[in-house]
Amino acid sequence: MNYFLDVLQKYQEVRWTFVFMHKPLYTRDDLKGLGRLEEALTTRSYTVINGHEHSFSHQIRNGQDYIMLGTTGGFQSDEDDKAFDHFTLVRMAKKPVITHLRMDGVLDETGSIPLGGDTLSFQASKPKILVNE
């Protein structure tokens, strides 16, 4: 934590701060949570992005975006409609413009899902319908 607090202190004149982590530490209320870091971020515009849960979610916390990513080929619960393969694009304007692209919706120049993606990317909660040939 001291490392991150030192970095925030050292680089105060930034347009936006991104906090990337694997586990969603902001869900913890103990000393291993993000409380001290969130306190240090109160004077900044920032976005928190994490993974770990394999289920997409978005929430506004402290007036900022907190985004939990889904999967990119990882385990999915077949009962979770927020568990899907995707990747995320972040473009900076005055504030971040964040776009999540489902992997089963990205097409190549021929209109096909590239590299066999139709068999690689899936959403476990929406089983494929098999058609007899």
N, C-alpha and C positions, 0 to 999 in steps of 0.2 A: 504494500500500500504506500509506503514511504516513497518508493520509486515514482509511482504515478503522481503523487502529490507534488514531488519535486519537479516533474516534467510540466505539470500545470502551472506551477509557480514560475518556471523558467520561460515558458512560451505563453505569455498572457495576451499577446496581440495577434490572435488568430481569428479568422472569420467563423470557423465552425470546428467543433471538436467531435470526433468519432470515438466511441468506446466499443471495441470489439472484444468479445470473450466467448469461450466455449459454453460454460455453464451460466445460467441466468442468476448471477449472484444477487441481483436486486430483489429476488424473491425471499432472501434471508434477512432476518431482523437482528442477527447476532453480529459479533465483531468480524465475521467472515463475509458479511454482506457488503453492499455498496454504500452504506450510509455516509461514511467519511468522504468517499469520493464524490457522491452526489452533493454533499455540502460544499465541497470545493468547486463544483461545477455550477453553482447557483448564479454566478455572474456571466455565464457563457451560454451560447446556443450550442446544443449538442444532440447527438443521436446515439443510442445504444443498440448494438446488434449482437445477437448471440444465437447459438444453436442448442445442441444437447438433447432437447426434448423430442425432436423429430416431428414437431407439430407447429405449423405456422400460427403466429398470433401477433397482434399489434395492440399496443395500449399507449395512452398518453399518461405520463407520470411526471410530475413536477413541470408540467407544461411542455414536455419534450417527447419525441417518439422513442419507444422501446419496441424493437422488432425481434421476435423469435422466429428463426428460419425453420422451414420444413426440412426436407431431405434432398439429397442429390445422389440417389442410389442407395441410401441407408434403409434400415429397418423401418417399417411402417405398421401401425396398428390398423387392422381392417375395419375397426369400428370408429376411426377418427377421420372425419371428412376434411380436417385441416392438415393431414399428413399426405403430402404430395411432393413429387420431384420437381424442383425448380432451381433457377439461379437468379441472382439479384444484380441489377445494374444500379449504380449510384452515379448521378451526374450532378455536379455542383452548379447552381445558379446563385441567386441571393441566399437560398437555402437548398438543401439537398432535394433532388427530384429522384425518388426511389421507385424503381419498377421491378416487379417480380415476374419472371417469365417462366411459365410452366414448360418443362422440357418436352412434353408431348405436344406442344403447340408451336415449336420453333421449326420452321421448314427451310429446306435448302432451295436453291434456284429452280429445281424441278418440281417443287411443291411436295416433296417427300420429307419425312422425318429422317435426318441424316444418320448415317452409321448404325442402322438398325434400331434407332431410338424408339420406334414403335413397340419393340419387344423389351427394351431396357428401361424406359421410364414408365412409371405407372403410379396409380393411386390405389393403394390396397383396399380402400373402402369402396371403390367402384370397380368391381371385377369386370374383366373383358367378356364380351359376348362372343362365343366361338361360333363361327359359321362353317357348316359343312361345305366342302368344295365339290 
